[in-house]
């Protein structure tokens, strides 16, 4: 049976509905907070308010992209989903290594053991003690995807180990790999690396390329091989305007890649209305951006494809 794994259990693809494919709604205080205080989202009353507002505006689902051992809050994600009625897809995997303390187990674990951690989180339940110690305590809440990060080291030996473990776990469980793409990297090299490990291109989601890769030819090259691009520089005006974002989307839709595009906001506490009253909020796409897409000539059918059909297709295994 084809299904999507959420924090409250599997759902059928048609239950997913409107889905933003890269968000953050529950993150405890950790090293990432020391690097950027906005990377702490741990007031669950505020988070619940945010998710309920999203639901009231038409949001049905979203992916929480915080991975294993990096201040992810697995049980809180389940509670938020139950209380709000929004489907949440959680992540195993790894983030940029700068977000982990030097003593963290992820720096020393073997590739085989790392693969086992990812597989267990996808098939049995996510670990709740992995931020500071080697993972040993599991919840019953399963991850639904594998989050990874392509940093400026690109395919250094330690990142190759991480990506090989992620690819092996994906091949064993048939769950997709989401890829954080850092600025000033070449994601084509990573795509080729993963394809050579046996990954199918349609099981790879490259994120942030609307701000990380200015050359639209790189977007086209990734899409040409069959992978998905997830755009989330929406309402992030320090990078570029929404008008520029729409131009990127329109240019790729016009040449036939509408079925491989996804969108989201990549929220931090600074960008969630319940944490910051001046923020755009998790519902920004539903209340503002979709209207801008329509005004620019992008049809309702294409918007439905980006927000409902494409997420259901890539998440269903």
N, C-alpha and C positions, 0 to 999 in steps of 0.2 A: 504494500500500500504506500502510495506517495504521500508524504506528510512534511510538515514544518515543525521543528522542535522549539517550543517556547518554554518560558520558566514555569508555566503551570501545566505543561504536558504537550503532546503533539496535537496539531490542528490540521485540518484539510486546507489545501491551497486557497480555496474560495473563501475561507474564513479570515484570511490575512487582511483584506481590505486595503485602505490607504496606509502606506508604510514609508516612513523615513528611514533610510538605510544606514545611518551612522550618527548616533547620538550618545550622550552621556547624561545619566540622571541620578546615579548613586556612586560616589567615590569617597572613600575615607581619606584621612590625612596621611600623607606619605611623602616620599622624596619628591614626587612630582609637584606637591604643594609647595615645597621649598624653592623649586625652580619657577613655579608660576602659581600664586595663591588662588587663581581661578580654577585650578585643577583639584578642587575639593568641593564635593556636592553631598553633604552628609546630614542635612536637616530634612528628615523624611517627611515632615509635615509640609514643608515648602515644596519638596519634590512631588508629593502627592497632589498638591494644589496645581502644580505645573502640568502634570500628566492628565488630571481631570479637565483642565482648561483645553488641552490638546484634544481630548476625547469630545468635548462639547462642540468643538469647531469642525469635527469630521475625521479626526485622527483615529485610526483603528489599531495600528501596530507601529513599532519601531525596533531597530537593532540598538542595543546598548553595546558599545564597542570597547569596553574596558576589559582587558584580558587577565589571565591568571597571575597571581602574585604581585599585582600592581594596584592594590587598593580597590579592587572590585568588591561589591557588596551583594553577594549572590542571594542571600535570604531576603534582603531588603527589596531586590528587584522582584522577587516573587510576591511579596506583600503589596508592592505598588501595583502590580498587575491585577491581583485579586481585588484590591480596593477600588481601582479605577475602571476595570473592564477593558483595559488596553493590553493587547498581546505584546510581550517583550521577548525578543530573541537575545540571549546572552552570549558572551564570547569566552572561549578559552584562548590559548595562544600566548603571544608575547608582544611587548611594546618596545619602544626604543630603550636600549640598555642604560641610557643616562637616567631613566626613571626608576632604576633599581639601586639600592645601596650596594656598595662594593662587596659587602659580605653576603649578599643574597645568593641563594642556591642556584639561581638561573645561570650564574656565571661559571659554575663548576659541574653542573649535572651533565651526565653523558647524553649523547644523542638518543640512544635507545630508551633511557629512562624518561627523557623529555617527551618522546613520542607516547610513552605509556601514560604520562600525566595528561596529555591532551586527549587521548582516547578515553581514559577514565572519565574525564570531565564531560565528554560528549555522550558517553554511553551509560554511566552510572550516576554521576553527580559532581557538581563543582566543589572544589576544596575551599574551606573557609579559614584555614590557618596558614595560607601560603605566602602572605606578605612578608613574614619575618622568619619562618621556619620551613623546612622541607615539607611539602604537602602530605598530610596524613589524615586529616579530618574532613570527611566528605558530607555534603548535604545531599538531599534527594533532588535538588534543582539542577537540571541538565543544561549545559551550553548547547547552542544550536549552530554556531559557526566557529571558525578558527581565525582570530585576529592576529595579524603580523605587522611588522614595521620595517620599512626599507629606509635606513638612515644614510647619512652621508658617507659612512664607511662602505656602503654598498655591499658587495659580496666578499667581505673580509672573512677569514676562517671562522670566526665566532658567529657571524651572521649566517654563513653557509650552513653551519651545524643547526642553527635554529630553523632555517627554512627547510632543510632536509627533514627534520623531525615533523614540522608542520605538514609538509607534503605527504609524508608517510602516514600520518594520522588522518589526513583528508582521504587518501586512497583507501584506507581501512574502513572508514566510517561513512564515506560518501558525503561529507559535509564540506561546504565551500571554504575557501581562504579569502579573507578580506585583507587588503594590503594598504597600510598607511604609507603614502609616498611623500618623502621629505623633499623640500626644495633643493635644487642643484644636484639631483640624482638622475640616472638614466634607467627608468623602469623597464625599458625594452630588454635590457640585460637580464633583469630579474625574471621577466616573463619567459624568456628563452630558457633560463636555468630551470624554472619550475616545469615547463613543458618537457624538457629533457629528462626530468625525474618521473614522467608519466602522467602529470596533471593534464586534465582536459581544459582547454582555454575557457570554456563557458563556466568553469568552477572557480574562476579567479575574478575578484572584484578589486579594481585599483581605485583608491580613494584620494581625494585632495588634488588631483591633477589639474583642476581648474585654477589653482594657485601655485602648485609646485612646478608645473611644466608650461611655460608660456608659448612654446612652439606647438601649434595645433597639429603639426605633422606627427609629433610623438603620439598625440591622442589617436590619430587615424591609424598609425602603425599598430598600436595596442588593439584597437577595435577590429582591424583587418584580420587579425589572427583569431578573433572570436571571443575575447574577454569582455567584461563589463567595465564601464567607468562610472564611478559615483562622484557627483559634484556637490560640494558643500561650502563653497565660498559665497553663499547666499546671505545677504544681510551682514556681510563682513567687510565693511566699507574701508577698513585700513588696507585691504588688499585691492579691491576694485568694486565698482558699482554693480548693482543688480542688472543694469542695462548691458554691461559688459558680459556678465554671466549669461544673460539671455542670448547674446550674440554667439557665444561659444556653443550653447545648446542648439540654437537654430542652425548654425553652420554644419553641425554633425547630423542633425535631423534631415537637413536638405540633401545630404549625400547618402542617406539610407541607413543610418545607424540608430534610429529611434528605439529599436528593440533591445539595445545594449546599454542604455543610459538609465541611471538612477540619480536620485537627489536627496539631500538632507541638509542639516545645519551644523553638525559637529559641535554641539553645545558645550559650554563651560558654565560655571556659576555666574560669571559676568554677563552671559547671554540668555539667562533664564529669568523671566519676569518675576517669578516668586522670590528669587534671590536678589534681583536688582530691578526695581520698578521702572528704570529707564531702558531696560533691555528689550530686544525684539520678541523674545519668548519662543517656546517650542512650537507654538501654533502659527508662526510667521509665514510659513509657506502657504498654509491654508487661508490665512486672512489677508495676506498682501501679495506674496510672490506669484501665486497662481493667477491672480488677476492681472499682474504685469505680463505674464506669459501670454495670456489671452489677448491683451491689448497690443502685443507685439506680433500677433498673427499666428501664434501656436494654437492648434486646435484642441478642443476638449478631448478628442480621441488620443492625441499625443500625450496630453497631461495624464490621462487615465493610464496610458501605457507606462509612463515614467513612475507613477505613484502606486499602481495596483498590479498591472500585468507583469511588468519586468521584475519587481521584488518577489512576487509569488513564484515566478519561473526559476529564478536563481536560487531561491531558498528551498525549493521543493526537491527532496531526494527520497 
